[in-house]
């Protein structure tokens, strides 16, 4: 009986610890830069991305800077997904050259919850479709 109670108590403590760690991984804000490889495609032009900077503010605002042969930026909003492996949801509300881009995307972080792993955005700016794909160096 005592052994069974000890096993149940141990299992409950482990479950509480896992829940606490999962809660600690929820993102409230982020300021991260990553070097890597990626592209910005407009259907006509294709630029190579060498680095990105992502700023996720605690009020839900987001800012993105893409370092290519040019420096391009976008802004928008972000929301956290239920779990880290689903990525961070992005809504693009401006920027990417003419300032009127709109679209959506996903930001994936590394297991540390602070480093960029991948960034994917699909947006429209005027009549142009813009696709941004980026993977950070390992």
Residue, then its C-alpha position, 0 to 999 in steps of 0.5 A: x500500500x505504501x509503495x503504491x502511494x509512493x508511486x502515485x505521489x512521485x507520478x503526481x510530482x513529475x506531472x506538476x514539474x512537466x506542467x511548470x516547465x511547459x508554462x515557463x516555455x510560453x513566450x511573452x516577448x522575443x528579440x532574436x537575430x539569426x544568420x542562415x539562408x532564405x529567399x524573398x520571392x515576388x514572382x518576378x524577383x528573388x532575393x537571398x536572405x542572409x540574416x533576419x531579426x525578429x522582435x515580438x513585443x509583449x503587446x502583440x506587435x511584431x517587427x521583422x527585418x530581412x538582411x539581403x543585398x537590401x534591408x527590408x522590413x515588415x510589421x504585424x502581430x503575433x500570437x503564441x500557439x498551444x505548443x512550441x512545435x506548432x510555431x508562433x502565428x504571425x499576421x503581416x500588416x505592413x512593410x515589405x517595400x511599399x508598406x501595405x503588405x498583408x499576410x500570415x506566417x509562422x515562426x519556429x524557435x529552437x528548443x531553448x525558446x529564444x533562438x530562431x529556427x525557421x521563418x515562413x511568411x506569405x503576403x501580398x503587397x499591392x498586386x504582388x505575392x511575396x513569399x519569405x522562407x528562412x532557415x537559421x544556421x545550426 
